[in-house]
């Protein structure tokens, strides 16, 4: 059997040179403690038994772990140097998960589960689990979580029940509600949060939230004002501060909790620990000169390098309008403004990108601007008795000829007026017109627009 194992290793090594996919459609068993590396995707459609070996997913391009049948690995090492690893089917580990390189992407359907007694390394800035992860059993555990490019672990003390399963996930974004707060909380992070659930209700554990960059997490003061906050379905509640490792990288531990999901950093003092880079508003408005005024304000800023205004016509390809330096760190309301002097014709979309000094970015909600090609017209009131108002938006300064035409096509009146670039409003005295249906013809060069109105 040893020779067979060696032959298998040789075949996989040859395949590794070409980053080939390994697919098992039969019975694949490895004995004698041999270790094995897969340099392409690992697809199991049969029976895979690895005895007491270490299976390594080690590639330099995107890899998958999938197939129709779930595998329970003994020891699994992830060492992908580029592209990351996607879990395409649920997988289990009964020994040790070693995170050396590469981000493992999971989903609620395709989840990684560590069995009772299994362990894991803590991960690192380039190797963690991005998505949900489960841990069975009654031993303390640190979930090696992250999201995007942010590594952010969550720890739990030992549950009381060996049949319990804890499931955790990290999100580098604000929870849907960050404003409903129970005393003594003054604020809660709008940067990040974790979810944690258990299969055995009421099995209390202490939770520990980790940060790798205090400023990126909005943490300025390492004192008891920093708390773990839990959202109870209605509001965020204080879950204490029983222990803390202070520093640019550190952690904080809660009191025992038996009600779970979600958790975030909270603070009882919004001045010493403001936590969020909080955007109060972002607006885009068309001004009278045909340009777009862009204004925004922040309630606080942490580690804020700059703002970038971006615009698009298709929602996919964005162009940079301008960049404005951020305040770095601030706990007061700040106001910003910029002008897009060359907006797109038609419908376009603007967003505000905020970038930290560590390179992480967040985006505002989208603002919509609609500029009709060259000119736009509207009239009121309609029907009208004596005075007709014409709103006229022009992107150039020009002379405009206006004609009133009756239903027979005869010109009933002519007006000539000057247009300024931007919004124009004209009053047309039509008291002399007989009652009936007319058209107001707005023209410039070879372009015409007919606006129908009723004289009463």
C-alpha positions as CSV (number, residue, x, y, z in Angstrom):
1,X,0.0,0.0,0.0
2,X,2.9,2.3,0.6
3,X,3.9,2.1,-3.1
4,X,0.3,3.0,-4.2
5,X,0.4,6.0,-1.9
6,X,3.8,7.1,-3.4
7,X,2.4,6.7,-6.9
8,X,-0.6,8.9,-6.1
9,X,1.6,11.6,-4.7
10,X,3.7,11.5,-7.9
11,X,0.6,11.9,-10.1
12,X,-0.6,14.8,-8.1
13,X,2.7,16.5,-8.2
14,X,2.8,16.3,-12.0
15,X,-0.7,17.7,-12.2
16,X,0.3,20.5,-9.9
17,X,2.7,21.9,-12.4
18,X,-0.2,22.7,-14.7
19,X,-2.6,23.7,-11.9
20,X,-4.8,20.8,-12.9
21,X,-8.0,19.9,-11.1
22,X,-8.2,16.7,-9.1
23,X,-11.5,14.8,-9.4
24,X,-12.3,11.7,-7.4
25,X,-15.2,9.7,-8.8
26,X,-14.4,6.4,-7.0
27,X,-12.8,5.3,-3.7
28,X,-9.7,7.2,-2.7
29,X,-8.0,6.2,0.5
30,X,-4.6,7.4,1.9
31,X,-2.8,5.3,4.5
32,X,0.4,5.3,6.6
33,X,0.2,8.9,7.5
34,X,1.3,10.2,4.1
35,X,0.7,13.9,3.5
36,X,-0.7,15.1,0.2
37,X,-1.0,18.4,-1.6
38,X,-3.5,19.5,-4.2
39,X,-2.3,22.4,-6.4
40,X,-5.5,22.7,-8.4
41,X,-9.1,22.4,-7.4
42,X,-10.2,19.4,-5.2
43,X,-13.4,17.8,-6.4
44,X,-14.8,14.8,-4.6
45,X,-17.7,12.9,-6.2
46,X,-16.8,9.6,-4.5
47,X,-15.4,8.3,-1.3
48,X,-12.3,10.1,0.1
49,X,-10.7,8.8,3.3
50,X,-7.5,10.5,4.4
51,X,-6.8,8.5,7.6
52,X,-4.4,10.6,9.7
53,X,-2.7,12.6,7.0
54,X,-2.4,16.4,6.3
55,X,-4.2,17.5,3.1
56,X,-2.8,20.7,1.7
57,X,-4.6,23.0,-0.8
58,X,-1.6,24.8,-2.2
59,X,-1.9,26.8,-5.4
60,X,-1.0,30.1,-6.9
61,X,-4.4,30.6,-8.7
62,X,-8.0,30.4,-7.6
63,X,-9.0,27.0,-6.3
64,X,-12.2,25.2,-5.3
65,X,-13.0,22.5,-2.8
66,X,-16.2,20.9,-4.0
67,X,-18.0,17.9,-5.5
68,X,-21.2,16.0,-4.9
69,X,-19.9,14.4,-1.6
70,X,-18.9,16.0,1.6
71,X,-15.4,15.3,2.9
72,X,-14.3,15.1,6.5
73,X,-10.6,16.0,6.4
74,X,-8.3,15.0,9.2
75,X,-5.9,17.9,9.0
76,X,-6.4,20.6,6.3
77,X,-3.8,23.2,5.4
78,X,-4.6,26.2,3.2
79,X,-1.6,27.7,1.5
80,X,-2.9,29.5,-1.6
81,X,-0.7,32.3,-2.6
82,X,-3.0,34.0,-5.1
83,X,-6.7,33.8,-6.1
84,X,-8.1,32.3,-2.9
85,X,-10.1,29.2,-2.2
86,X,-13.9,28.8,-2.6
87,X,-15.8,26.1,-0.7
88,X,-18.3,24.7,-3.2
89,X,-19.8,22.1,-0.9
90,X,-20.0,21.7,2.9
91,X,-16.8,20.2,4.4
92,X,-15.7,19.1,7.9
93,X,-12.4,18.9,9.8
94,X,-11.8,16.5,12.7
95,X,-8.2,17.4,13.4
96,X,-6.5,20.8,12.7
97,X,-7.2,23.6,10.3
98,X,-4.0,25.4,9.4
99,X,-4.3,28.8,7.7
100,X,-1.0,29.8,6.1
101,X,-2.1,31.6,2.9
102,X,-5.2,32.3,1.0
103,X,-8.7,33.4,1.9
104,X,-11.3,30.6,2.2
105,X,-14.7,31.8,0.9
106,X,-17.8,30.0,2.4
107,X,-21.6,30.5,2.4
108,X,-24.4,29.4,4.7
109,X,-25.0,26.5,2.3
110,X,-21.3,25.6,1.7
111,X,-20.0,26.0,5.2
112,X,-16.8,24.8,6.9
113,X,-17.4,22.9,10.2
114,X,-14.8,21.9,12.7
115,X,-16.0,18.8,14.7
116,X,-15.8,18.4,18.4
117,X,-12.1,18.4,19.5
118,X,-10.9,20.0,16.2
119,X,-8.6,23.0,16.4
120,X,-7.6,25.9,14.2
121,X,-4.7,28.3,13.8
122,X,-5.8,31.9,14.3
123,X,-5.2,32.9,10.6
124,X,-3.4,36.0,9.5
125,X,-3.9,39.1,7.4
126,X,-3.8,37.1,4.1
127,X,-5.5,33.9,5.3
128,X,-8.8,33.6,7.0
129,X,-12.4,32.4,6.5
130,X,-14.5,34.9,4.6
131,X,-18.1,33.7,5.3
132,X,-19.8,31.6,8.0
133,X,-17.9,29.0,9.9
134,X,-19.1,26.4,12.5
135,X,-17.5,24.8,15.5
136,X,-19.0,21.8,17.4
137,X,-18.2,20.7,20.9
138,X,-17.6,22.2,24.3
139,X,-14.1,23.7,24.0
140,X,-13.0,27.3,23.8
141,X,-12.4,28.4,20.3
142,X,-11.2,31.4,18.2
143,X,-12.9,31.7,14.9
144,X,-10.3,32.8,12.2
145,X,-12.7,35.1,10.4
146,X,-12.4,38.0,8.0
147,X,-14.2,39.8,5.2
148,X,-12.7,41.3,2.0
149,X,-9.2,42.3,3.1
150,X,-9.9,42.6,6.8
151,X,-8.9,39.9,9.3
152,X,-11.2,40.1,12.3
153,X,-11.4,37.1,14.7
154,X,-14.1,36.2,17.2
155,X,-13.4,34.1,20.3
156,X,-15.7,32.1,22.6
157,X,-15.2,30.4,25.9
158,X,-16.1,26.8,26.3
159,X,-19.9,26.0,26.0
160,X,-21.3,23.7,28.6
161,X,-22.8,21.3,26.1
162,X,-20.7,19.0,24.0
163,X,-23.5,18.7,21.4
164,X,-23.6,22.5,20.9
165,X,-22.6,24.0,17.6
166,X,-21.5,27.7,17.4
167,X,-21.6,29.5,14.0
168,X,-19.9,32.8,13.4
169,X,-19.3,35.3,10.6
170,X,-17.6,38.7,10.3
171,X,-18.9,41.6,8.2
172,X,-16.8,44.7,7.3
173,X,-19.8,46.9,7.1
174,X,-22.4,48.5,9.3
175,X,-25.3,46.5,10.7
176,X,-28.7,47.5,9.4
177,X,-29.5,49.4,12.6
178,X,-26.8,51.4,14.4
179,X,-28.9,54.0,16.0
180,X,-31.2,52.2,18.5
181,X,-29.2,52.1,21.7
182,X,-29.9,51.1,25.3
183,X,-28.1,52.9,28.1
184,X,-25.3,53.2,28.9
185,X,-24.2,52.8,25.2
186,X,-23.5,56.1,23.5
187,X,-22.8,54.7,20.1
188,X,-22.0,51.5,18.2
189,X,-19.6,50.8,15.3
190,X,-20.8,51.6,11.8
191,X,-17.7,50.0,10.4
192,X,-18.0,46.3,11.3
193,X,-20.0,43.6,13.2
194,X,-20.0,39.9,13.9
195,X,-22.8,37.3,14.0
196,X,-22.8,34.4,16.4
197,X,-25.4,31.7,16.9
198,X,-25.7,28.4,18.7
199,X,-27.6,25.2,18.3
200,X,-28.3,24.7,22.0
201,X,-30.3,27.7,23.3
202,X,-29.2,29.3,26.6
203,X,-25.7,27.8,26.6
204,X,-23.8,30.9,27.8
205,X,-20.3,31.8,26.7
206,X,-18.0,34.9,26.9
207,X,-17.3,36.4,23.5
208,X,-14.1,38.1,22.5
209,X,-13.9,40.6,19.6
210,X,-10.5,41.2,18.0
211,X,-9.1,44.2,16.1
212,X,-5.9,44.3,14.1
213,X,-5.9,48.1,13.5
214,X,-7.5,50.2,16.3
215,X,-7.9,53.3,14.2
216,X,-9.4,51.4,11.3
217,X,-12.0,50.1,13.9
218,X,-12.6,53.5,15.3
219,X,-11.0,52.7,18.7
220,X,-9.0,55.6,20.2
221,X,-9.1,54.9,24.0
222,X,-8.4,51.6,25.7
223,X,-10.5,52.0,28.8
224,X,-13.8,50.8,30.2
225,X,-15.8,53.1,27.9
226,X,-15.1,50.5,25.2
227,X,-17.7,47.7,25.3
228,X,-19.1,44.8,23.4
229,X,-22.5,45.6,22.2
230,X,-25.2,43.1,21.2
231,X,-28.3,43.7,19.1
232,X,-31.3,42.1,20.8
233,X,-33.7,42.5,17.9
234,X,-34.8,45.9,18.9
235,X,-31.8,47.8,20.2
236,X,-28.1,47.5,21.0
237,X,-27.4,46.5,24.6
238,X,-24.2,46.6,26.7
239,X,-22.5,43.3,27.1
240,X,-19.6,44.6,29.2
241,X,-15.9,44.8,29.3
242,X,-14.5,42.0,31.5
243,X,-11.0,41.9,29.9
244,X,-9.0,43.7,27.2
245,X,-5.7,43.5,25.4
246,X,-4.9,47.1,24.6
247,X,-2.9,48.3,21.7
248,X,-3.1,49.0,17.9
249,X,-3.9,45.3,17.7
250,X,-6.0,43.9,20.6
251,X,-9.3,42.5,21.8
252,X,-12.1,42.9,24.3
253,X,-14.1,40.2,26.1
254,X,-17.8,40.4,27.2
255,X,-19.7,39.2,30.2
256,X,-21.3,35.7,29.7
257,X,-24.0,35.9,27.0
258,X,-26.7,33.4,26.2
259,X,-28.5,35.6,23.6
260,X,-26.6,35.7,20.3
261,X,-26.1,37.6,17.0
262,X,-25.1,40.3,16.1
263,X,-22.1,41.7,18.1
264,X,-20.1,44.9,17.6
265,X,-17.8,47.3,19.3
266,X,-19.7,49.8,21.4
267,X,-18.8,52.8,23.5
268,X,-20.3,54.6,26.6
269,X,-18.4,57.7,25.6
270,X,-18.7,58.8,22.0
271,X,-15.9,61.4,22.4
272,X,-13.2,59.1,23.7
273,X,-14.3,56.2,21.4
274,X,-16.3,57.6,18.5
275,X,-16.0,54.2,16.6
276,X,-17.6,55.2,13.3
277,X,-16.5,57.3,10.4
278,X,-20.0,58.5,10.3
279,X,-21.4,60.0,7.1
280,X,-24.3,62.3,7.9
281,X,-25.3,63.2,4.4
282,X,-24.3,63.2,0.7
283,X,-26.2,65.2,-1.9
284,X,-25.8,65.9,-5.6
285,X,-27.8,68.8,-7.1
286,X,-28.0,70.4,-10.5
287,X,-27.3,74.2,-10.2
288,X,-28.4,77.1,-12.3
289,X,-25.2,77.0,-14.3
290,X,-25.8,73.4,-15.5
291,X,-23.1,72.1,-13.1
292,X,-23.6,69.6,-10.3
293,X,-23.1,70.7,-6.7
294,X,-21.8,67.9,-4.4
295,X,-22.1,68.4,-0.6
296,X,-21.5,66.0,2.3
297,X,-20.9,66.0,6.0
298,X,-19.5,63.7,8.6
299,X,-20.2,63.4,12.3
300,X,-16.8,61.9,13.1
301,X,-13.8,60.6,11.2
302,X,-11.2,58.0,12.2
303,X,-8.1,57.3,10.1
304,X,-9.8,59.1,7.2
305,X,-7.3,59.8,4.3
306,X,-9.6,61.2,1.6
307,X,-12.9,61.4,-0.2
308,X,-13.4,60.6,-3.9
309,X,-16.4,61.7,-5.9
310,X,-17.2,59.2,-8.6
311,X,-19.8,59.3,-11.4
312,X,-21.2,56.8,-13.9
313,X,-23.8,56.4,-16.6
314,X,-24.2,52.7,-16.5
315,X,-23.7,51.8,-12.8
316,X,-20.6,49.8,-13.6
317,X,-17.8,52.0,-15.0
318,X,-17.0,54.9,-12.6
319,X,-15.0,58.0,-13.4
320,X,-13.3,60.2,-10.8
321,X,-14.7,63.7,-10.5
322,X,-12.4,65.0,-7.8
323,X,-10.6,64.0,-4.6
324,X,-10.8,65.9,-1.3
325,X,-8.5,65.3,1.7
326,X,-10.1,63.9,4.8
327,X,-9.6,65.2,8.3
328,X,-7.8,62.2,9.5
329,X,-9.3,62.0,13.0
330,X,-12.2,64.2,14.1
331,X,-15.1,64.1,16.6
332,X,-17.0,67.1,15.4
333,X,-19.3,67.7,12.4
334,X,-17.4,68.6,9.3
335,X,-18.8,69.9,6.0
336,X,-17.4,69.3,2.5
337,X,-18.3,70.5,-1.0
338,X,-17.2,70.1,-4.6
339,X,-18.5,70.9,-8.1
340,X,-18.7,68.8,-11.2
341,X,-18.2,71.4,-13.9
342,X,-18.7,68.9,-16.8
343,X,-21.6,66.6,-15.9
344,X,-22.8,63.9,-18.3
345,X,-25.8,64.6,-20.5
346,X,-28.8,62.4,-19.6
347,X,-29.1,60.3,-16.4
348,X,-25.9,59.8,-14.4
349,X,-25.2,58.6,-10.9
350,X,-22.8,59.9,-8.2
351,X,-21.3,58.3,-5.2
352,X,-18.9,59.2,-2.4
353,X,-15.9,57.0,-1.7
354,X,-14.2,57.3,1.6
355,X,-10.6,55.8,1.9
356,X,-8.7,55.2,5.1
357,X,-4.9,55.5,5.5
358,X,-4.7,51.7,5.5
359,X,-6.4,51.6,2.0
360,X,-9.8,50.3,3.1
361,X,-12.8,52.1,1.5
362,X,-16.5,52.5,1.9
363,X,-19.2,54.0,-0.3
364,X,-22.2,56.3,0.2
365,X,-25.6,55.7,-1.3
366,X,-26.1,56.6,-5.0
367,X,-27.4,60.1,-6.0
368,X,-29.1,60.5,-9.4
369,X,-28.8,63.5,-11.7
370,X,-30.8,64.0,-14.9
371,X,-29.7,66.5,-17.5
372,X,-31.6,66.6,-20.8
373,X,-29.6,67.0,-24.0
374,X,-28.9,70.7,-24.4
375,X,-32.3,72.0,-23.5
376,X,-35.3,71.1,-21.3
377,X,-38.8,72.8,-21.2
378,X,-41.9,72.8,-19.0
379,X,-45.0,75.0,-18.8
380,X,-47.5,75.9,-16.1
381,X,-50.4,76.3,-15.3
382,X,-52.2,74.1,-17.8
383,X,-55.0,74.9,-18.5
384,X,-54.1,78.6,-18.4
385,X,-56.2,81.8,-18.3
386,X,-53.9,84.8,-18.9
387,X,-50.2,84.2,-18.0
388,X,-48.3,81.1,-19.2
389,X,-45.0,80.4,-17.4
390,X,-42.2,78.7,-19.3
391,X,-39.3,77.0,-17.5
392,X,-36.4,76.6,-19.9
393,X,-33.1,75.0,-19.0
394,X,-30.2,75.6,-21.5
395,X,-26.6,74.5,-21.4
396,X,-25.6,77.5,-23.5
397,X,-26.3,81.2,-23.7
398,X,-28.3,81.9,-26.9
399,X,-31.4,83.6,-28.4
400,X,-34.6,81.6,-28.5
401,X,-37.7,82.0,-30.7
402,X,-41.0,81.0,-29.3
403,X,-44.1,80.5,-31.4
404,X,-47.8,79.9,-30.4
405,X,-49.5,77.7,-33.0
406,X,-53.2,77.0,-33.2
407,X,-54.8,73.6,-34.1
408,X,-55.0,74.6,-37.8
409,X,-51.2,75.1,-37.9
410,X,-51.4,78.9,-38.0
411,X,-48.9,81.0,-36.1
412,X,-50.9,83.0,-33.5
413,X,-47.9,84.7,-31.9
414,X,-44.1,85.0,-31.9
415,X,-41.8,85.8,-29.0
416,X,-38.0,86.3,-29.1
417,X,-36.1,86.1,-25.9
418,X,-32.5,85.7,-24.7
419,X,-31.5,82.5,-22.8
420,X,-28.8,82.4,-20.2
421,X,-26.9,79.2,-19.5
422,X,-28.8,77.3,-16.8
423,X,-32.4,77.7,-15.7
424,X,-34.6,80.4,-17.3
425,X,-38.2,81.4,-16.5
426,X,-40.4,83.4,-18.9
427,X,-43.9,84.9,-18.5
428,X,-46.0,84.9,-21.6
429,X,-49.1,87.1,-21.6
430,X,-51.8,85.2,-23.6
431,X,-54.8,87.1,-22.4
432,X,-55.5,88.1,-26.0
433,X,-55.7,84.5,-27.2
434,X,-59.2,83.0,-27.9
435,X,-60.0,80.0,-25.8
436,X,-58.9,76.7,-27.3
437,X,-56.0,74.3,-27.7
438,X,-52.6,75.6,-28.7
439,X,-48.9,74.5,-29.0
440,X,-46.0,76.4,-27.8
441,X,-43.1,75.8,-30.2
442,X,-39.6,76.2,-28.7
443,X,-36.8,76.2,-31.2
444,X,-33.1,76.7,-31.5
445,X,-31.2,76.1,-34.8
446,X,-32.9,72.9,-36.2
447,X,-34.2,71.5,-32.9
448,X,-37.9,71.9,-32.0
449,X,-40.1,71.1,-29.0
450,X,-43.9,71.4,-29.0
451,X,-45.7,71.9,-25.6
452,X,-49.5,71.6,-25.7
453,X,-51.6,73.9,-23.5
454,X,-55.3,74.8,-23.2
455,X,-56.4,78.5,-23.1
456,X,-59.6,79.1,-21.0
